[in-house]
Amino acid sequence: MRYAQGGGLTDAKRAARERIRLEAVGRFESGAKNGEIAAALRVSERSVERRRRQWRERGQEGVRSMGSSGRPRLSSVQMAGLERELERGPLAHGWAEQRWTPARVKTLIGRLFHVSCTVQGTWRLLKRHGWSWQQPARRAIERDDGAVELWTKEVWPQVEARRQPSEPGSSSGTRPASR
């Protein structure tokens, strides 16, 4: 009855797992043993034990799915507020560069909403809401395309290590000259 990391289930599969849990509740109420339930529902006995304990402590509601563990921690109102703050830019929040990074957005979420999340989780949250990584719209003023082209044609071939032609080897562990 364990979910894949981050949920990973379609709505249909999630509903099927929910039906299995509720079927287990019916078997708990009829007095079936854990091994019988596990075999009938094709789940592990440990899962059945865990569900039985949840059922004893909180009833049928305790057995129901709480959803994917990968659900966003921000409400829709909070997400709208985050988007407004992101549109203001990093300069408005004290960063010297005009560039958002997932680590900066993570810090901003912590400051605004007192919610902790990982950098990877922040990236997924931004992706779900249509934000993507950005690259500069134009090149640096200091860039000299002629110098770059000259370097790649003349300097790089000299710097790049030449491939040494291989010589026929020997399977012997000793050098041929020492025999």
C-alpha positions as CSV (number, residue, x, y, z in Angstrom):
1,M,0.0,0.0,0.0
2,R,3.1,2.3,-0.2
3,Y,3.1,5.1,-2.7
4,A,6.1,5.8,-4.9
5,Q,8.3,8.7,-3.9
6,G,6.4,12.0,-4.4
7,G,3.1,10.3,-5.2
8,G,3.6,9.2,-8.8
9,L,0.1,7.8,-9.0
10,T,-2.7,8.7,-11.4
11,D,-6.1,9.5,-10.0
12,A,-7.4,6.1,-11.1
13,K,-4.6,4.3,-9.4
14,R,-5.0,6.4,-6.2
15,A,-8.8,5.5,-6.2
16,A,-7.9,1.8,-6.6
17,R,-5.6,2.0,-3.6
18,E,-8.3,3.7,-1.7
19,R,-10.8,0.9,-2.5
20,I,-8.2,-1.6,-1.3
21,R,-7.9,0.2,2.0
22,L,-11.6,0.3,2.5
23,E,-11.9,-3.3,1.7
24,A,-9.3,-4.0,4.3
25,V,-11.4,-2.1,6.8
26,G,-14.4,-4.4,6.0
27,R,-12.1,-7.4,6.6
28,F,-10.9,-5.9,9.9
29,E,-14.5,-5.6,11.1
30,S,-15.3,-9.2,10.1
31,G,-12.3,-10.4,12.2
32,A,-10.0,-11.7,9.5
33,K,-6.3,-12.1,10.3
34,N,-3.6,-10.0,8.9
35,G,-2.0,-12.8,6.8
36,E,-5.3,-13.6,5.2
37,I,-6.0,-10.0,4.4
38,A,-2.5,-9.4,3.0
39,A,-2.9,-12.5,0.7
40,A,-6.4,-11.6,-0.4
41,L,-5.5,-8.0,-1.2
42,R,-2.0,-8.8,-2.5
43,V,-0.3,-6.4,-0.1
44,S,2.4,-6.9,2.6
45,E,1.4,-8.0,6.1
46,R,3.3,-5.0,7.4
47,S,0.9,-2.7,5.4
48,V,-2.1,-4.5,6.8
49,E,-0.7,-4.2,10.4
50,R,-0.2,-0.4,9.9
51,R,-3.7,0.0,8.5
52,R,-5.2,-2.0,11.3
53,R,-3.5,0.2,13.9
54,Q,-4.7,3.3,12.1
55,W,-8.2,1.8,12.0
56,R,-8.2,1.0,15.7
57,E,-6.9,4.5,16.6
58,R,-9.1,6.7,14.3
59,G,-11.6,4.5,12.6
60,Q,-12.3,4.4,8.9
61,E,-11.1,8.0,8.4
62,G,-7.7,7.0,9.8
63,V,-7.2,4.5,7.0
64,R,-8.2,6.9,4.2
65,S,-5.4,8.3,2.0
66,M,-4.1,11.7,2.9
67,G,-2.9,12.3,-0.7
68,S,0.5,12.4,-2.2
69,S,3.3,13.4,0.1
70,G,4.6,15.6,-2.7
71,R,1.7,18.1,-2.5
72,P,2.6,21.7,-2.5
73,R,2.9,23.3,0.9
74,L,1.6,26.7,-0.3
75,S,-2.1,27.4,-0.6
76,S,-3.4,29.1,-3.8
77,V,-3.5,32.4,-1.9
78,Q,0.1,32.0,-0.8
79,M,1.1,31.0,-4.3
80,A,-0.5,34.1,-5.8
81,G,1.4,36.2,-3.2
82,L,4.6,34.5,-4.1
83,E,4.1,35.2,-7.8
84,R,3.5,38.9,-7.0
85,E,6.8,39.0,-5.0
86,L,8.7,37.2,-7.7
87,E,7.5,39.7,-10.3
88,R,8.9,42.5,-8.1
89,G,12.3,41.0,-8.7
90,P,15.3,39.9,-6.5
91,L,16.5,43.5,-6.0
92,A,13.3,44.4,-4.1
93,H,14.2,41.5,-1.7
94,G,17.8,42.4,-1.1
95,W,19.8,40.4,-3.6
96,A,22.3,42.3,-5.7
97,E,21.7,40.4,-8.9
98,Q,18.5,40.6,-11.0
99,R,18.2,36.8,-11.2
100,W,15.9,34.4,-9.3
101,T,17.5,31.0,-8.4
102,P,15.6,28.1,-6.7
103,A,17.7,28.7,-3.6
104,R,16.6,32.4,-3.5
105,V,13.0,31.5,-4.1
106,K,13.2,28.9,-1.2
107,T,14.6,31.6,1.1
108,L,11.8,34.0,0.0
109,I,9.1,31.4,0.7
110,G,10.6,30.9,4.2
111,R,10.7,34.7,4.8
112,L,7.1,35.3,3.6
113,F,5.2,32.2,4.7
114,H,7.4,30.6,7.3
115,V,7.3,27.4,5.3
116,S,10.4,25.2,4.9
117,C,11.0,23.3,1.6
118,T,13.9,21.9,-0.3
119,V,15.5,23.6,-3.3
120,Q,14.4,20.7,-5.5
121,G,10.9,21.0,-4.1
122,T,10.9,24.7,-4.8
123,W,12.0,24.1,-8.4
124,R,9.1,21.6,-8.8
125,L,6.6,24.1,-7.3
126,L,7.7,26.8,-9.7
127,K,7.5,24.5,-12.7
128,R,4.0,23.4,-11.7
129,H,3.0,27.1,-11.8
130,G,4.5,27.9,-15.1
131,W,7.8,29.4,-14.1
132,S,10.9,28.3,-15.9
133,W,14.6,28.9,-15.7
134,Q,15.7,32.0,-17.5
135,Q,18.6,33.1,-19.5
136,P,19.7,36.6,-20.4
137,A,17.8,38.3,-23.3
138,R,21.0,39.8,-24.6
139,R,24.7,39.2,-24.5
140,A,27.1,41.2,-22.3
141,I,28.3,44.5,-23.6
142,E,31.9,43.5,-23.0
143,R,31.7,40.4,-25.1
144,D,33.9,40.4,-28.2
145,D,32.6,37.8,-30.7
146,G,35.7,38.3,-32.9
147,A,38.0,37.5,-30.0
148,V,35.9,34.4,-29.1
149,E,36.0,33.1,-32.7
150,L,39.8,33.7,-33.0
151,W,40.4,31.9,-29.7
152,T,38.3,28.9,-30.7
153,K,40.1,28.6,-34.1
154,E,43.7,29.3,-33.1
155,V,44.3,28.9,-29.4
156,W,42.0,26.0,-28.5
157,P,43.5,23.5,-31.0
158,Q,46.9,24.2,-29.5
159,V,45.6,23.8,-25.9
160,E,43.5,20.7,-26.7
161,A,45.5,17.6,-25.9
162,R,46.5,15.7,-29.0
163,R,45.4,12.0,-29.1
164,Q,48.4,9.7,-29.0
165,P,48.3,6.9,-31.5
166,S,48.1,3.6,-29.7
167,E,50.9,1.2,-30.2
168,P,50.4,-2.6,-30.3
169,G,50.5,-3.9,-26.8
170,S,51.5,-7.1,-25.2
171,S,49.5,-9.4,-23.0
172,S,52.7,-10.1,-21.0
173,G,53.1,-8.6,-17.6
174,T,56.8,-7.9,-18.4
175,R,58.3,-5.5,-20.9
176,P,59.3,-7.3,-24.1
177,A,62.9,-5.8,-23.9
178,S,63.5,-7.5,-20.5
179,R,62.9,-11.1,-21.8
